[in-house]
Amino acid sequence: MECEFPEINEDLEEIKKIFEEVRTIAVVGLSPNPLKDSHKVAAYLQRAGYKIVPIYPKEEEILGEKVYRSLKEVPFAIDMIDVFRKPAALPPIVEAAIERGDVKVVWFQKGIVNNEAARMAKEAGMKVVQNRCTMVDHKTLFGE
C-alpha cells in the first residue's frame, strides 16, 4: 500500500553510516540523459568515489559503466540500490534485491515512497531510505 509519507525511514545518523559503509551502488532507472536527475545524482556519487552500476532497459554504457538490464544480471556484489522508478514498480525491484542476498540498503529517491516495498526490505534485514535524495544527503553530510 502506498501513501504520501514514509512509515519506514532511517534517520540522518544512520544515513551517514550508510554512506560510510557502502561502496557499490546500483542505480535502478539510471537515464543516459545528462539532464535527468538520475544521471546527475549517479554522476555525483561516482565523483564522490562510489562504484555506480547502471540498471536500465537500453544502452550499453552510461557514465563509463556497463549497463545491466536488471539487478539479477549484475555478476558482482551490490551494497545499495538507489531507485529512480515509480512507486508501483518498487515491490519487484525489492524482491530482486532480496533474492540477490547481498544488497544491504534500499534507497527510494526524493518523491518516491512505497511502504509495502520498504517493509519487505526491512523484514529481509535491509536498511531503507525513502523520499530522500542521495546526492542532497551526501552533500549535506560530507560536503562536495
Backbone as CSV, one residue per row, in Angstrom:
resi,resn,N_x,N_y,N_z,CA_x,CA_y,CA_z,C_x,C_y,C_z
1,MET,0.843,-1.186,0.000,0.000,0.000,0.000,0.888,1.249,0.000
2,GLU,0.592,2.166,-0.896,1.378,3.383,-0.988,0.698,4.492,-0.194
3,CYS,1.479,5.371,0.361,0.917,6.549,0.993,1.902,7.686,0.820
4,GLU,1.479,8.873,1.144,2.277,10.052,0.873,3.541,10.132,1.724
5,PHE,3.475,9.692,2.972,4.617,9.839,3.878,5.220,8.486,4.223
6,PRO,6.528,8.426,4.295,7.160,7.150,4.612,6.938,6.739,6.055
7,GLU,6.513,5.505,6.232,6.387,4.936,7.567,7.750,4.438,8.031
8,ILE,8.551,4.020,7.088,9.837,3.404,7.387,10.930,4.258,6.768
9,ASN,11.857,4.718,7.597,12.962,5.514,7.080,14.077,5.563,8.111
10,GLU,15.310,5.489,7.639,16.468,5.621,8.528,16.639,7.092,8.902
11,ASP,17.227,7.354,10.068,17.484,8.733,10.468,18.820,9.205,9.879
12,LEU,19.115,10.489,10.052,20.300,11.079,9.428,21.601,10.447,9.908
13,GLU,21.665,10.053,11.170,22.863,9.397,11.706,23.084,8.056,10.997
14,GLU,22.002,7.308,10.787,22.085,6.019,10.085,22.438,6.248,8.612
15,ILE,21.900,7.306,8.009,22.207,7.629,6.620,23.705,7.921,6.469
16,LYS,24.290,8.608,7.443,25.732,8.877,7.414,26.507,7.558,7.426
17,LYS,26.095,6.617,8.273,26.755,5.303,8.335,26.632,4.574,6.999
18,ILE,25.453,4.688,6.379,25.233,4.039,5.079,26.284,4.531,4.081
19,PHE,26.437,5.850,3.978,27.411,6.402,3.026,28.840,5.978,3.358
20,GLU,29.153,5.811,4.635,30.497,5.416,5.031,30.775,3.943,4.742
21,GLU,29.731,3.103,4.756,29.914,1.659,4.595,29.727,1.163,3.162
22,VAL,28.909,1.851,2.396,28.570,1.420,1.037,29.705,1.770,0.074
23,ARG,29.972,0.883,-0.881,30.967,1.151,-1.914,30.356,1.045,-3.321
24,THR,29.462,0.072,-3.514,28.886,-0.191,-4.836,27.393,0.106,-4.805
25,ILE,26.949,0.987,-5.727,25.554,1.416,-5.765,24.965,1.125,-7.142
26,ALA,23.948,0.261,-7.180,23.204,0.030,-8.421,22.132,1.108,-8.511
27,VAL,22.156,1.872,-9.597,21.175,2.939,-9.791,20.113,2.411,-10.745
28,VAL,18.952,2.078,-10.176,17.858,1.487,-10.948,17.060,2.616,-11.596
29,GLY,17.073,2.619,-12.937,16.415,3.697,-13.670,17.380,4.819,-14.023
30,LEU,18.677,4.493,-14.120,19.690,5.497,-14.459,19.580,5.867,-15.937
31,SER,19.154,7.091,-16.191,18.978,7.564,-17.563,20.315,7.940,-18.192
32,PRO,20.469,7.693,-19.505,21.670,8.140,-20.200,21.651,9.656,-20.455
33,ASN,20.514,10.297,-20.233,20.348,11.730,-20.488,20.960,12.550,-19.342
34,PRO,22.021,13.315,-19.610,22.693,14.086,-18.559,21.804,15.138,-17.891
35,LEU,20.670,15.468,-18.504,19.761,16.458,-17.913,18.813,15.847,-16.886
36,LYS,18.715,14.524,-16.854,17.806,13.844,-15.921,18.437,13.735,-14.530
37,ASP,17.569,13.803,-13.505,18.046,13.725,-12.121,18.838,12.454,-11.848
38,SER,18.373,11.315,-12.383,19.073,10.053,-12.114,20.522,10.116,-12.607
39,HIS,20.728,10.750,-13.744,22.074,10.869,-14.309,22.932,11.812,-13.461
40,LYS,22.357,12.953,-13.087,23.096,13.933,-12.270,23.496,13.329,-10.926
41,VAL,22.573,12.629,-10.286,22.836,12.026,-8.969,23.903,10.938,-9.092
42,ALA,23.769,10.066,-10.089,24.743,8.984,-10.269,26.126,9.548,-10.580
43,ALA,26.200,10.581,-11.405,27.492,11.200,-11.726,28.118,11.793,-10.460
44,TYR,27.306,12.425,-9.631,27.805,12.973,-8.368,28.357,11.850,-7.482
45,LEU,27.584,10.772,-7.318,28.014,9.662,-6.464,29.304,9.035,-6.997
46,GLN,29.408,8.956,-8.305,30.617,8.416,-8.931,31.821,9.317,-8.606
47,ARG,31.631,10.623,-8.731,32.709,11.571,-8.398,33.078,11.491,-6.914
48,ALA,32.098,11.127,-6.074,32.338,11.018,-4.628,33.054,9.711,-4.269
49,GLY,33.311,8.858,-5.284,34.112,7.661,-5.048,33.358,6.341,-5.005
50,TYR,32.070,6.363,-5.285,31.296,5.118,-5.284,31.333,4.472,-6.663
51,LYS,31.287,3.129,-6.697,31.163,2.415,-7.972,29.685,2.420,-8.332
52,ILE,29.365,2.939,-9.493,27.984,3.034,-9.964,27.709,1.874,-10.920
53,VAL,26.549,1.237,-10.741,26.129,0.144,-11.609,24.797,0.557,-12.240
54,PRO,24.814,0.973,-13.518,23.569,1.392,-14.164,22.630,0.213,-14.432
55,ILE,21.370,0.361,-14.019,20.325,-0.606,-14.338,19.321,0.149,-15.207
56,TYR,19.241,-0.251,-16.476,18.434,0.490,-17.443,18.096,-0.460,-18.593
57,PRO,16.894,-0.331,-19.190,16.492,-1.300,-20.223,17.214,-1.169,-21.566
58,LYS,17.877,-0.028,-21.792,18.568,0.190,-23.062,19.987,0.664,-22.758
59,GLU,20.740,0.955,-23.814,22.115,1.445,-23.716,23.073,0.311,-23.357
60,GLU,24.327,0.523,-23.701,25.381,-0.433,-23.358,26.269,0.120,-22.253
61,GLU,26.363,1.467,-22.221,27.237,2.115,-21.254,26.645,3.457,-20.853
62,ILE,26.682,3.746,-19.554,26.281,5.052,-19.028,27.331,5.443,-17.994
63,LEU,27.800,6.681,-18.064,28.837,7.193,-17.154,30.089,6.291,-17.149
64,GLY,30.384,5.710,-18.319,31.567,4.872,-18.444,31.437,3.490,-17.829
65,GLU,30.237,3.133,-17.382,29.997,1.831,-16.738,29.089,0.974,-17.606
66,LYS,29.325,-0.331,-17.600,28.469,-1.280,-18.318,27.057,-1.218,-17.751
67,VAL,26.068,-1.204,-18.642,24.657,-1.161,-18.244,24.111,-2.584,-18.143
68,TYR,23.377,-2.844,-17.072,22.685,-4.126,-16.892,21.189,-3.882,-17.006
69,ARG,20.478,-4.876,-17.530,19.026,-4.737,-17.723,18.254,-4.923,-16.417
70,SER,18.833,-5.688,-15.483,18.156,-5.957,-14.213,19.196,-6.214,-13.128
71,LEU,18.754,-6.165,-11.882,19.639,-6.465,-10.750,20.175,-7.894,-10.837
72,LYS,19.345,-8.800,-11.364,19.732,-10.211,-11.444,20.947,-10.426,-12.330
73,GLU,21.140,-9.555,-13.329,22.237,-9.713,-14.288,23.605,-9.310,-13.739
74,VAL,23.633,-8.524,-12.672,24.900,-7.992,-12.163,25.698,-9.136,-11.522
75,PRO,26.919,-9.417,-12.044,27.675,-10.592,-11.598,28.581,-10.363,-10.379
76,PHE,28.465,-9.213,-9.741,29.294,-8.929,-8.560,28.409,-8.316,-7.472
77,ALA,28.960,-8.194,-6.267,28.183,-7.732,-5.112,27.745,-6.272,-5.253
78,ILE,26.534,-6.016,-4.784,25.958,-4.668,-4.746,25.657,-4.356,-3.281
79,ASP,26.131,-3.207,-2.807,25.865,-2.805,-1.422,24.513,-2.122,-1.265
80,MET,24.166,-1.298,-2.264,22.950,-0.483,-2.155,22.300,-0.346,-3.516
81,ILE,20.965,-0.251,-3.505,20.273,0.136,-4.735,19.644,1.508,-4.500
82,ASP,19.821,2.376,-5.472,19.286,3.735,-5.457,18.250,3.770,-6.579
83,VAL,16.973,3.916,-6.211,15.896,3.672,-7.172,15.243,4.961,-7.662
84,PHE,15.223,5.110,-8.984,14.549,6.200,-9.679,13.421,5.608,-10.526
85,ARG,12.442,5.022,-9.891,11.299,4.432,-10.603,10.030,4.825,-9.877
86,LYS,8.886,4.666,-10.541,7.597,4.987,-9.918,7.336,4.054,-8.731
87,PRO,6.619,4.548,-7.711,6.359,3.726,-6.522,5.772,2.345,-6.826
88,ALA,4.897,2.245,-7.821,4.271,0.958,-8.145,5.286,-0.073,-8.641
89,ALA,6.421,0.383,-9.161,7.444,-0.534,-9.689,8.370,-1.078,-8.595
90,LEU,8.239,-0.587,-7.368,9.207,-0.923,-6.329,9.139,-2.349,-5.786
91,PRO,7.958,-2.945,-5.539,7.966,-4.305,-4.979,8.795,-5.324,-5.771
92,PRO,8.680,-5.408,-7.100,9.522,-6.377,-7.812,11.015,-6.036,-7.740
93,ILE,11.345,-4.757,-7.673,12.752,-4.352,-7.553,13.301,-4.805,-6.202
94,VAL,12.507,-4.598,-5.145,12.936,-5.030,-3.805,13.035,-6.555,-3.751
95,GLU,12.083,-7.254,-4.376,12.151,-8.726,-4.423,13.449,-9.184,-5.079
96,ALA,13.836,-8.524,-6.171,15.086,-8.879,-6.858,16.291,-8.607,-5.951
97,ALA,16.236,-7.518,-5.202,17.329,-7.197,-4.262,17.410,-8.254,-3.158
98,ILE,16.258,-8.678,-2.660,16.214,-9.710,-1.617,16.785,-11.026,-2.154
99,GLU,16.378,-11.400,-3.371,16.855,-12.641,-3.989,18.375,-12.646,-4.143
100,ARG,18.955,-11.475,-4.431,20.422,-11.396,-4.588,21.123,-11.787,-3.297
101,GLY,20.600,-11.329,-2.168,21.187,-11.671,-0.881,22.378,-10.824,-0.457
102,ASP,22.830,-9.888,-1.319,23.993,-9.070,-0.960,23.666,-7.589,-0.761
103,VAL,22.469,-7.167,-1.126,22.087,-5.757,-1.013,21.776,-5.438,0.449
104,LYS,22.477,-4.424,0.972,22.305,-4.050,2.382,21.366,-2.861,2.563
105,VAL,21.237,-2.026,1.509,20.461,-0.790,1.608,19.591,-0.628,0.367
106,VAL,18.330,-0.246,0.606,17.408,0.098,-0.473,17.054,1.567,-0.275
107,TRP,17.327,2.382,-1.294,17.089,3.830,-1.194,16.122,4.233,-2.291
108,PHE,14.962,4.774,-1.914,13.977,5.286,-2.875,14.165,6.798,-2.933
109,GLN,14.424,7.312,-4.109,14.773,8.718,-4.280,13.651,9.675,-3.861
110,LYS,13.993,10.953,-3.807,13.064,12.027,-3.429,11.771,11.896,-4.233
111,GLY,10.642,11.939,-3.531,9.340,11.839,-4.183,8.857,10.413,-4.369
112,ILE,9.662,9.425,-3.978,9.297,8.024,-4.175,9.104,7.343,-2.824
113,VAL,7.863,6.895,-2.600,7.519,6.201,-1.356,6.658,4.994,-1.689
114,ASN,7.020,3.852,-1.126,6.181,2.662,-1.192,6.430,1.897,0.101
115,ASN,5.534,2.076,1.067,5.735,1.487,2.388,5.705,-0.040,2.356
116,GLU,4.932,-0.616,1.438,4.897,-2.077,1.305,6.275,-2.599,0.896
117,ALA,6.862,-1.978,-0.126,8.197,-2.383,-0.588,9.231,-2.117,0.511
118,ALA,9.085,-1.009,1.224,10.011,-0.680,2.312,9.934,-1.738,3.414
119,ARG,8.735,-2.163,3.758,8.566,-3.203,4.787,9.201,-4.518,4.346
120,MET,9.003,-4.866,3.075,9.613,-6.097,2.539,11.131,-6.047,2.733
121,ALA,11.732,-4.921,2.391,13.186,-4.775,2.502,13.623,-4.836,3.969
122,LYS,12.902,-4.138,4.844,13.229,-4.133,6.276,13.157,-5.542,6.853
123,GLU,12.081,-6.266,6.507,11.898,-7.632,7.013,13.006,-8.568,6.522
124,ALA,13.609,-8.220,5.372,14.707,-9.026,4.833,16.057,-8.591,5.419
125,GLY,16.023,-7.617,6.339,17.244,-7.201,7.021,17.982,-6.036,6.382
126,MET,17.351,-5.371,5.419,17.992,-4.236,4.754,17.652,-2.929,5.451
127,LYS,18.527,-1.950,5.279,18.216,-0.585,5.700,17.412,0.052,4.579
128,VAL,16.487,0.940,4.956,15.596,1.544,3.962,15.577,3.062,4.124
129,VAL,15.706,3.753,3.003,15.549,5.202,2.970,14.545,5.509,1.869
130,GLN,13.533,6.308,2.201,12.502,6.691,1.227,12.406,8.212,1.145
131,ASN,12.035,8.693,-0.033,11.712,10.101,-0.236,12.868,11.022,0.163
132,ARG,14.098,10.588,-0.131,15.279,11.409,0.127,16.218,11.268,-1.063
133,CYS,17.004,12.294,-1.311,17.957,12.270,-2.426,19.355,11.923,-1.919
134,THR,19.964,10.911,-2.511,21.314,10.507,-2.113,22.306,11.658,-2.294
135,MET,22.186,12.396,-3.377,23.118,13.491,-3.637,22.961,14.602,-2.593
136,VAL,21.741,15.012,-2.324,21.487,16.073,-1.347,21.984,15.646,0.036
137,ASP,21.640,14.420,0.441,22.059,13.955,1.764,23.580,13.811,1.850
138,HIS,24.211,13.306,0.790,25.665,13.149,0.814,26.342,14.523,0.915
139,LYS,25.869,15.490,0.127,26.441,16.845,0.179,26.245,17.460,1.563
140,THR,25.073,17.264,2.155,24.779,17.799,3.485,25.726,17.216,4.525
141,LEU,25.950,15.911,4.441,26.756,15.221,5.455,28.266,15.343,5.236
142,PHE,28.697,15.397,3.977,30.130,15.329,3.691,30.658,16.501,2.855
143,GLY,29.802,17.393,2.421,30.232,18.477,1.539,30.488,17.945,0.150
144,GLU,30.913,18.819,-0.760,31.136,18.361,-2.140,32.521,17.870,-2.366
